[in-house]
Amino acid sequence: MDANLDNLTDIFGRRHSLIAVKMTIIWLGILEVLNFLRRQHTKMFIATSKATIATNLILTSLNIEDCFAMVQAPNNSEIEEKSETLSKLLGRIGDSELLNKKSTCLIGD
């Protein structure tokens, strides 16, 4: 039974990823902001509730995967709270890269 459920979850995840890629757009001005921040050598990170495969496909299809130093997303068959994903990202970043409060901005959806 678990193997069937895992297989169905996998199929759904792949289908959802393809739909997400087709439906995700970059809003007017976002590319300019990303490019500006990149020119300023600002390290940017993503914490998202979308599955890893969907996230990677979206970033690649929008041609912005190189903008981000690190991406944190749940494994393809997992569901996790956004706070858990963000906590994992902050743990991966490490103390040497953490920014001070005056120069840190968190943007979420």
N, C-alpha and C positions, 0 to 999 in steps of 0.2 A: 504494500500500500504506500509506504513512504517513497519508494522509487517512482511510482506513478505520479504522486504529488510533486516530487522534485522535478520530474520531467515536464509536467504541466506548468509549473512555476517558471521553469527555464524558457519554455515556449512563449509564455505570456511576457516575460521580461524582454525577450528579443523583439517581439512584436511591439511592445510599448516603446522600446528604444528607437525603432524605426519611425514610429509615429512622432515621438518627441523630436527627433532630428528634423523631420519635415515641418513641424509646427513651430519650432523655436526661431524667433527672429531677434535681431539686435535693434533696440530702439534707437531712434535718431539721436545722435550725439555720443552714444556709448563708445563707439570705436575711437572717436577723437579723444575721449577721456582716457581710455585704456592706453592709447598710443602716447598721450601726454605723460601719464604716470610711468610708462615704460621708459620714456626718454629721461625722466627724472630719477631713474634707477629705483623706483618704488617697488618693493617686493609685494606681490599680490597673491592672495591665497583664496581658495574656494572651499566652502563647506556646504554640501548640498544633500538633500534627502533623495535625489535621483540616484538610481543604481550606477555603479562604476561604469558599466559598459555604455549606458545611455549618456552619461556625463562626458565620457571621452569622445563618443561619436558626435555629440553636439559641439563640443569645443573644436574638434577637428573640422567639422562641416562649416563652422563659422570662421575658421582660420584664426582662432584666438588662443589656441592651446599653449603657445609660447609666451603668452602674457603672464602666466601664473607659475609661481615657484613651486606650488604644491596644491594638490586637489585631494580633498577628503570626501568620500562617498561610501555608502554602505555597499557591501559585497552584493553581487547581482541577485542572490536569492534571500537576502536579509531585509528586514524592515527595522529601522531604528529611529528613535526620537531625534529631532534636529539638535537638541542640546547635547546628546551623546556624540553625534557627528562633529559638532563644533568642539567639544571637549577633546576628542581624539585628534583633531587638527591642531589645536593649541598644544597638546602634548607632543606632537610630532615636530612642531616648529622649533621648540627648544628655547631655552633662556637667552642664548646668544643672538637670536633673531627677533625676540620680542621687542616691540616698539614701546616707547613711553606713552603715557596717556595723552600728551599734547600732540603727538604725531600719529595717533592710531585712529582709524575710522573703520567701523564694521558696517557693511552693507548687506542686507539680506532681502529675501523675497517674501 
